[in-house]
Amino acid sequence: MAVVVVGGSGKDVGKTALVCAVIAALREFEWTAVKITGHDYSASLDQLNEATDASSVIREETCSAGETDTARYLAAGARRALLVTRTGADVPLVEIRSALGPDRNVIYESNRIVEAVKPDVCLALMGGTERKSSFERLLRSADALVTMVGAKIEGLPEGIRRFELEHADRLPAQLVAWLRERVH
């Protein structure tokens, strides 16, 4: 079983694109992709086709044609895609585990999930000027920092592996090889 976490320094830094790039580069893992959010996505939930639990905390995307992040996961090659809407700071781990069932390889888009699970690989995507407090906590668990080529980012922690991306939706061969080695 492989568990990968992708977190980001702020909103719109490319977390979903990075998750999709990992899914596409490592298709043999047949990922279940899980986006955990504290935002209210109820307006777009009509695009999600089925609830995976009675309380509707977790919804499963079944159509890759939509514009949601979970649809993008499926389009990239994920076997399943789940949207977890958390209320408060706590990640609903019991509900997530129930929704995952026997799924073996999981990739999370979340900063907070590292407080609840120990991933095989944790990627910290840095961009822009925003640095969420949840990202600062994620950095303590990060195995690698990912930035865009030429990005001028200050305050990077020392001693963590670094990778630069030319395109947010494509991983360099070096990063793919490193990930494959870490998750096997």
DORO-957880 format. One line per field, with one value per residue: residue number from 1; x, y, z of N, C-alpha, C in turn. Coordinates in steps of 0.001 Angstrom, whole numbers, plus 500000, padded with zeros to 6 digits. Each point is the difference from the previous one (the first is absolute). Layout:
N
resi c(NUM, ...)
n.xx c(X, ...)
n.yy c(Y, ...)
n.zz c(Z, ...)
ca.xx c(X, ...)
ca.yy c(Y, ...)
ca.zz c(Z, ...)
c.xx c(X, ...)
c.yy c(Y, ...)
c.zz c(Z, ...)
! end
This chain:
184
resi c(1, 2, 3, 4, 5, 6, 7, 8, 9, 10, 11, 12, 13, 14, 15, 16, 17, 18, 19, 20, 21, 22, 23, 24, 25, 26, 27, 28, 29, 30, 31, 32, 33, 34, 35, 36, 37, 38, 39, 40, 41, 42, 43, 44, 45, 46, 47, 48, 49, 50, 51, 52, 53, 54, 55, 56, 57, 58, 59, 60, 61, 62, 63, 64, 65, 66, 67, 68, 69, 70, 71, 72, 73, 74, 75, 76, 77, 78, 79, 80, 81, 82, 83, 84, 85, 86, 87, 88, 89, 90, 91, 92, 93, 94, 95, 96, 97, 98, 99, 100, 101, 102, 103, 104, 105, 106, 107, 108, 109, 110, 111, 112, 113, 114, 115, 116, 117, 118, 119, 120, 121, 122, 123, 124, 125, 126, 127, 128, 129, 130, 131, 132, 133, 134, 135, 136, 137, 138, 139, 140, 141, 142, 143, 144, 145, 146, 147, 148, 149, 150, 151, 152, 153, 154, 155, 156, 157, 158, 159, 160, 161, 162, 163, 164, 165, 166, 167, 168, 169, 170, 171, 172, 173, 174, 175, 176, 177, 178, 179, 180, 181, 182, 183, 184)
n.xx c(500843, 499694, 500539, 499463, 500651, 499130, 500811, 499442, 500825, 499160, 498986, 499576, 500753, 498972, 499398, 498854, 500655, 500613, 498855, 499432, 501071, 499888, 498688, 500181, 500983, 499165, 499516, 501133, 499973, 499316, 500383, 499714, 499457, 500487, 499045, 500727, 498819, 500239, 500043, 498994, 500037, 499042, 500418, 501165, 499415, 499149, 501258, 500010, 500258, 500804, 499241, 501145, 499386, 499328, 501087, 500328, 500819, 499778, 500422, 499505, 501010, 499096, 500165, 500803, 498796, 499798, 499766, 499441, 500628, 498918, 499312, 500810, 499812, 498699, 499971, 500722, 498972, 499485, 500061, 500168, 498999, 500465, 498925, 500871, 498839, 501045, 499462, 500491, 500902, 499130, 500899, 498907, 501020, 499115, 499379, 501192, 500427, 498808, 500102, 501222, 499429, 500023, 499749, 500978, 499876, 500356, 499512, 500465, 499041, 500947, 499944, 498757, 499951, 501122, 498984, 499452, 500793, 500749, 500253, 500044, 499276, 500612, 499264, 500862, 498907, 501025, 499232, 500099, 499283, 498841, 500003, 499111, 499363, 499012, 500472, 500087, 498853, 499497, 500653, 499521, 499038, 500336, 499914, 499218, 500710, 498884, 500718, 499533, 500533, 501030, 499194, 499769, 500335, 499593, 500914, 500691, 499437, 501061, 500722, 499118, 499777, 500535, 498851, 500394, 498835, 500134, 499210, 498973, 499649, 501316, 500337, 501119, 500762, 500805, 498976, 499668, 501286, 500155, 498859, 500288, 501223, 499463, 499153, 501056)
n.yy c(498812, 500948, 500902, 500895, 501039, 500817, 500888, 501147, 500965, 499934, 500804, 499157, 499187, 499182, 499897, 500350, 500942, 500210, 499921, 500705, 500773, 499870, 500178, 500947, 500434, 499704, 499845, 499298, 501088, 500309, 501257, 500136, 501029, 500650, 500868, 500585, 500510, 501206, 500153, 500827, 498768, 500311, 501157, 499374, 499648, 500777, 500388, 499788, 498776, 499674, 499940, 500015, 500933, 499586, 500473, 499463, 499559, 498833, 500512, 499074, 500416, 499975, 501284, 499608, 500246, 500034, 501150, 499101, 500233, 499456, 500714, 500991, 499540, 499823, 501197, 500212, 499208, 500784, 498958, 500770, 500858, 500447, 500673, 500395, 500332, 500526, 499821, 501185, 499878, 499150, 499118, 499732, 499569, 499803, 501110, 500588, 499394, 500308, 501224, 499936, 499381, 499095, 501245, 499702, 500744, 500886, 501005, 500738, 500880, 500288, 501061, 499951, 499251, 500722, 500660, 499285, 500109, 498918, 500960, 499253, 500936, 501104, 500556, 500974, 500467, 500716, 501059, 501091, 500927, 499362, 499921, 499058, 500144, 499425, 500872, 500887, 499471, 500111, 501141, 499831, 499626, 501096, 499164, 500853, 501037, 500481, 500556, 501085, 499647, 500539, 499285, 501216, 498945, 500737, 499777, 499427, 498961, 499855, 499223, 500601, 498858, 500531, 500303, 500329, 500570, 499597, 498918, 500621, 499723, 500220, 498781, 500557, 499351, 500924, 500818, 499582, 499917, 501176, 500444, 499446, 500425, 501149, 499796, 499427)
n.zz c(500000, 499124, 500807, 499167, 500517, 499414, 500538, 500317, 499636, 498994, 499837, 499068, 500744, 499719, 501186, 499451, 499332, 501161, 500671, 499032, 500108, 501324, 499957, 499092, 500786, 500994, 498800, 500051, 500751, 498907, 500078, 501280, 499387, 501057, 499727, 500938, 500248, 500435, 498680, 499802, 499516, 500856, 499537, 500091, 501123, 499321, 499783, 501296, 499596, 501018, 501058, 500689, 500707, 501041, 500583, 498833, 500938, 499393, 498879, 499193, 499279, 499046, 499742, 499042, 499521, 501293, 500612, 500804, 501134, 500557, 499123, 500328, 501243, 499741, 499447, 501107, 500364, 500950, 500789, 501082, 500250, 501157, 500363, 500919, 500506, 500585, 501192, 500229, 500942, 500545, 499560, 499274, 500705, 500969, 499630, 499954, 501094, 500468, 499499, 500510, 501017, 499020, 499626, 499152, 498942, 500919, 499269, 500997, 499740, 500876, 500766, 500417, 498914, 499939, 500533, 498987, 498941, 499910, 499105, 498895, 499390, 500405, 499025, 500206, 499419, 499596, 500221, 499316, 500593, 499788, 501335, 499723, 501166, 499302, 499129, 500954, 500408, 498775, 500022, 501213, 499158, 499338, 498973, 499322, 499569, 499482, 499027, 499441, 498833, 500612, 500763, 500422, 500724, 500999, 500913, 499023, 500583, 500740, 499214, 499223, 499402, 498887, 499427, 498774, 499778, 498745, 500157, 500524, 498747, 500009, 500398, 500460, 499117, 500471, 499990, 498785, 499673, 500585, 499451, 498823, 500243, 500345, 498994, 499419)
ca.xx c(499157, 500732, 499265, 500699, 499314, 500412, 499472, 500471, 500199, 498831, 498955, 500333, 501432, 500173, 499938, 499233, 500810, 501078, 499377, 499696, 501263, 500453, 499099, 500304, 501356, 500066, 498691, 499955, 499532, 498536, 499757, 498777, 500392, 499122, 500175, 499407, 499825, 499187, 499103, 498665, 499844, 498637, 499483, 500469, 499810, 499075, 500807, 500468, 498884, 499442, 500567, 500572, 499576, 498680, 500040, 500437, 501296, 500846, 499278, 500836, 499844, 499934, 500083, 501263, 499782, 499699, 501086, 500398, 501312, 499859, 499873, 501357, 500722, 499567, 500520, 501442, 500196, 499668, 498968, 498890, 500267, 499115, 500053, 499702, 499768, 500122, 499496, 500968, 501392, 500270, 499787, 499121, 500785, 499182, 499161, 500871, 500388, 498825, 499776, 501091, 499819, 501207, 500925, 501367, 500893, 499224, 500698, 499191, 500283, 499641, 501075, 499669, 499954, 501231, 499752, 499212, 500616, 501432, 500140, 501277, 500617, 499282, 500512, 499564, 500045, 500123, 499796, 499349, 500471, 499207, 500470, 499007, 500560, 499989, 501164, 501178, 499978, 500306, 501441, 500707, 499883, 500314, 501167, 500536, 499385, 499806, 499764, 500093, 501318, 500191, 499235, 500801, 499280, 500853, 499699, 499933, 500755, 501190, 500072, 498897, 500179, 499280, 499769, 499408, 499154, 499853, 498556, 499319, 499306, 500948, 501095, 501282, 500341, 500688, 498972, 499240, 500843, 500093, 498700, 499815, 500862, 499477, 498703, 500028)
ca.yy c(501188, 501259, 501194, 501221, 501238, 501225, 501185, 501230, 501173, 500869, 499724, 500163, 499861, 498903, 498697, 499041, 499670, 499113, 498704, 499391, 499611, 498784, 498926, 499681, 499458, 498712, 499376, 498603, 499953, 500053, 500858, 500630, 501373, 500562, 501430, 500377, 501444, 500597, 500931, 499495, 499738, 499534, 500501, 499162, 498586, 499361, 499373, 498728, 499121, 499172, 500137, 498731, 499707, 500554, 501399, 500784, 500629, 499525, 499763, 499385, 500464, 498872, 500493, 500707, 501086, 501267, 500943, 499944, 499400, 498547, 499566, 500066, 498804, 498879, 500227, 499717, 498563, 499424, 498968, 500609, 501358, 500361, 501341, 499976, 501338, 499924, 501127, 500202, 499699, 498567, 499207, 498874, 498833, 498788, 500028, 499821, 498584, 499237, 500259, 499387, 498547, 499221, 500700, 499819, 501131, 501221, 501266, 501043, 501418, 500550, 500302, 499498, 498537, 499497, 499940, 498804, 498820, 500078, 499645, 499515, 501190, 501259, 501053, 501344, 500879, 501393, 500996, 501225, 500613, 499496, 498800, 499585, 499392, 498547, 499673, 499983, 498674, 499022, 500052, 499145, 498621, 499955, 499279, 500786, 501281, 500120, 501379, 500199, 500469, 501441, 500633, 500613, 499700, 500220, 499269, 498547, 499255, 499303, 498568, 499276, 499824, 501014, 499757, 501117, 499604, 500955, 500050, 499464, 498742, 498964, 499802, 499625, 498582, 499826, 499959, 498757, 498900, 500142, 499599, 498560, 499322, 500239, 499386, 498536)
ca.zz c(500000, 499917, 500400, 499611, 500352, 499318, 500670, 499369, 500850, 499979, 499015, 498582, 499687, 499065, 500692, 499208, 498826, 500445, 500273, 498703, 499372, 500674, 499570, 498604, 499893, 500697, 499742, 500443, 501384, 500013, 501159, 500471, 500316, 501017, 500285, 501281, 500015, 501050, 499323, 499708, 498581, 499776, 498731, 498905, 500319, 499083, 498961, 500545, 499708, 501063, 501338, 500436, 501363, 500308, 500419, 498838, 500235, 498913, 498749, 498972, 498617, 499078, 498624, 499760, 499048, 500665, 500270, 501414, 500240, 500036, 498606, 499436, 500460, 499172, 498647, 500039, 500088, 501309, 500008, 500735, 500479, 501103, 500578, 501430, 500528, 501458, 500769, 501065, 499694, 499996, 498796, 500346, 499608, 500036, 498811, 498832, 499938, 499592, 498572, 499231, 499958, 499730, 499098, 500493, 499758, 500213, 499924, 500639, 499816, 501305, 500942, 501339, 500118, 500638, 501435, 500263, 499382, 499696, 498589, 499493, 499400, 500186, 499138, 500388, 498843, 500427, 498956, 500453, 501243, 501117, 500695, 500985, 501207, 499802, 499166, 500887, 500651, 498963, 499733, 500964, 499518, 498571, 499490, 498892, 499657, 498567, 499573, 498559, 499582, 500049, 501077, 501068, 501226, 501159, 501219, 499798, 501005, 499516, 500232, 499375, 498560, 499227, 498583, 499279, 498881, 498903, 499761, 501180, 499707, 499575, 500943, 499399, 500158, 501287, 501038, 499813, 500481, 501448, 500548, 499804, 500970, 501355, 500251, 499775)
c.xx c(500878, 499075, 500870, 499134, 500607, 499316, 500588, 500022, 498787, 499014, 500552, 501497, 500266, 499960, 499278, 500779, 501126, 499453, 499723, 501265, 500564, 499151, 500363, 501371, 500118, 498667, 499891, 499506, 498477, 499487, 498529, 500456, 498961, 500350, 499284, 499947, 499169, 499017, 498639, 499857, 498574, 499435, 500440, 499792, 498992, 500732, 500578, 498824, 499458, 500700, 500542, 499695, 498742, 500048, 500451, 501259, 500934, 499124, 500970, 499656, 499975, 500150, 501284, 499836, 499770, 501224, 500436, 501389, 499914, 499805, 501366, 500836, 499655, 500541, 501496, 500294, 499724, 498884, 498729, 500421, 498950, 500220, 499544, 499847, 500015, 499371, 500919, 501384, 500266, 499678, 499142, 500602, 499180, 499144, 500829, 500389, 498839, 499748, 501083, 499843, 501314, 501012, 501404, 500866, 499197, 500911, 499044, 500451, 499516, 501254, 499757, 500071, 501260, 499879, 499288, 500607, 501486, 500182, 501369, 500793, 499097, 500688, 499409, 500207, 500007, 499829, 499306, 500569, 499255, 500672, 499016, 500689, 500013, 501179, 501269, 500082, 500351, 501502, 500798, 499962, 500474, 501283, 500664, 499214, 499925, 499678, 500016, 501390, 500016, 499230, 500955, 499239, 500975, 499577, 499849, 500812, 501182, 499861, 498858, 500263, 499165, 499893, 499381, 499231, 500016, 498525, 499312, 499365, 500918, 501159, 501288, 500325, 500656, 498986, 499180, 500788, 500095, 498698, 499804, 500824, 499435, 498713, 499951, 500346)
c.yy c(501236, 501136, 501206, 501179, 501133, 501143, 501241, 501171, 500904, 499558, 500244, 499954, 498831, 498620, 498957, 499583, 499044, 498606, 499275, 499533, 498730, 498806, 499550, 499331, 498607, 499261, 498583, 499859, 500041, 500767, 500211, 501376, 500616, 501460, 500295, 501517, 500424, 500983, 499364, 499871, 499604, 500491, 499124, 498518, 499320, 499355, 498676, 499041, 499180, 500272, 498646, 499713, 500794, 501476, 500925, 500803, 499658, 499717, 499444, 500552, 498782, 500420, 500810, 501212, 501357, 500872, 500002, 499394, 498480, 499429, 500019, 498798, 498807, 500128, 499694, 498509, 499378, 498970, 500518, 501409, 500379, 501450, 499892, 501449, 499899, 501239, 500134, 499561, 498513, 499355, 498792, 498657, 498709, 499922, 499782, 498533, 499124, 500165, 499357, 498495, 499299, 500702, 500007, 501253, 501294, 501215, 501075, 501372, 500683, 500355, 499293, 498483, 499453, 499971, 498697, 498722, 500254, 499583, 499386, 501152, 501191, 501069, 501341, 500931, 501452, 500918, 501210, 500519, 499487, 498766, 499687, 499418, 498482, 499559, 499954, 498669, 498898, 499945, 499105, 498528, 499828, 499221, 500774, 501292, 500067, 501462, 500038, 500554, 501529, 500709, 500516, 499819, 500090, 499112, 498506, 499297, 499268, 498503, 499182, 499951, 501028, 499596, 501250, 499455, 501087, 500223, 499333, 498636, 498890, 499927, 499706, 498544, 499725, 499893, 498713, 498815, 500026, 499545, 498493, 499207, 500112, 499241, 498503, 499276)
c.zz c(500000, 500418, 499685, 500421, 499187, 500723, 499352, 500944, 500042, 498936, 498594, 499685, 499051, 500623, 499156, 498760, 500376, 500322, 498685, 499289, 500632, 499563, 498583, 499853, 500609, 499883, 500541, 501437, 500114, 501216, 500303, 500474, 500931, 500217, 501306, 500052, 501196, 499414, 499799, 498492, 499650, 498672, 498837, 500256, 499083, 498836, 500481, 500009, 501147, 501325, 500420, 501456, 500311, 500335, 498879, 500270, 498849, 498793, 498977, 498630, 499091, 498542, 499808, 499092, 500655, 500214, 501458, 500116, 499983, 498589, 499320, 500442, 499121, 498580, 499923, 500125, 501351, 499840, 500658, 500422, 501031, 500411, 501441, 500455, 501514, 500607, 501196, 499556, 499830, 498660, 500389, 499557, 499983, 498735, 498729, 499862, 499550, 498506, 499134, 499888, 499733, 499079, 500589, 499875, 499993, 499883, 500516, 499544, 501271, 500778, 501332, 500165, 500677, 501518, 500379, 499422, 499756, 498540, 499696, 499402, 500259, 499159, 500430, 498810, 500476, 498805, 500581, 501310, 501225, 500608, 501108, 501225, 499878, 499135, 500851, 500736, 499001, 499721, 500945, 499589, 498555, 499706, 498876, 499852, 498490, 499701, 498475, 499687, 500032, 501098, 501066, 501304, 501160, 501153, 499820, 501072, 499359, 500243, 499431, 498496, 499254, 498543, 499401, 498801, 498937, 499696, 501181, 499738, 499492, 500973, 499255, 500320, 501348, 501153, 499891, 500551, 501526, 500669, 499905, 501010, 501409, 500283, 499742, 501277)
! end
